[in-house]
Amino acid sequence: MRKRDLERRMRKLAKEYGVPVRSTEGGSHTKWHAGSEAMPVPRHAEVNERTAKGILENWESILIEAAKEQEAQ
């Protein structure tokens, strides 16, 4: 999967959950932050399909927790 497609899906999920996100650049990864959690995304043009699937699954669970945090405030 292309990195930009993965990031597009991550932004779309965040919008669906109504969670603001930000990203920071690290050594070889971009860290996507939602709430108090962060998800590292490899900075490669192509991301392995299995890796992308795992990232999206973990990202969704991070967004669910961040949405709960927002509701509690």
C-alpha positions as CSV (number, residue, x, y, z in Angstrom):
1,M,0.0,0.0,0.0
2,R,1.3,3.5,-0.8
3,K,2.1,5.5,2.3
4,R,-0.1,8.4,1.1
5,D,-3.1,5.9,0.8
6,L,-2.5,4.7,4.3
7,E,-2.3,8.2,5.7
8,R,-5.5,9.1,3.8
9,R,-7.3,6.2,5.5
10,M,-5.9,7.2,8.8
11,R,-7.2,10.8,8.4
12,K,-10.6,9.5,7.3
13,L,-10.9,7.3,10.3
14,A,-10.0,10.2,12.6
15,K,-12.6,12.3,11.0
16,E,-15.2,9.6,11.4
17,Y,-14.5,9.4,15.1
18,G,-14.3,13.2,15.4
19,V,-10.8,13.1,16.9
20,P,-8.2,15.8,16.1
21,V,-4.8,14.3,15.1
22,R,-1.4,15.7,14.6
23,S,1.8,14.2,13.3
24,T,5.5,14.5,14.3
25,E,8.5,13.4,12.4
26,G,11.0,11.0,14.0
27,G,14.1,9.2,12.7
28,S,12.5,6.7,10.2
29,H,8.9,7.0,11.3
30,T,6.1,9.6,11.3
31,K,4.2,9.5,14.6
32,W,0.5,10.1,14.4
33,H,-1.0,11.4,17.7
34,A,-4.6,11.1,18.8
35,G,-5.4,11.9,22.4
36,S,-2.5,10.7,24.6
37,E,-1.5,7.9,22.3
38,A,0.7,7.8,19.2
39,M,1.0,5.4,16.3
40,P,4.3,5.1,14.4
41,V,4.1,4.9,10.6
42,P,7.2,3.9,8.6
43,R,8.4,6.6,6.3
44,H,8.6,4.5,3.1
45,A,6.9,5.1,-0.2
46,E,5.4,1.5,0.0
47,V,4.2,0.0,3.3
48,N,3.7,-3.8,3.4
49,E,0.0,-4.8,3.2
50,R,0.1,-6.7,6.5
51,T,1.9,-3.8,8.2
52,A,-0.7,-1.4,6.9
53,K,-3.5,-3.6,8.1
54,G,-2.0,-3.8,11.6
55,I,-1.4,0.0,11.7
56,L,-5.1,0.7,10.7
57,E,-6.4,-1.8,13.3
58,N,-4.2,-0.2,16.1
59,W,-5.0,3.3,14.9
60,E,-8.8,2.6,15.1
61,S,-8.4,1.4,18.7
62,I,-6.4,4.5,19.5
63,L,-9.1,6.7,18.0
64,I,-11.8,4.9,20.0
65,E,-9.9,5.6,23.3
66,A,-9.3,9.2,22.2
67,A,-13.0,9.7,21.5
68,K,-13.8,8.3,24.9
69,E,-11.3,10.8,26.5
70,Q,-13.0,13.6,24.6
71,E,-16.4,12.7,25.8
72,A,-15.2,12.5,29.4
73,Q,-14.0,16.1,29.3
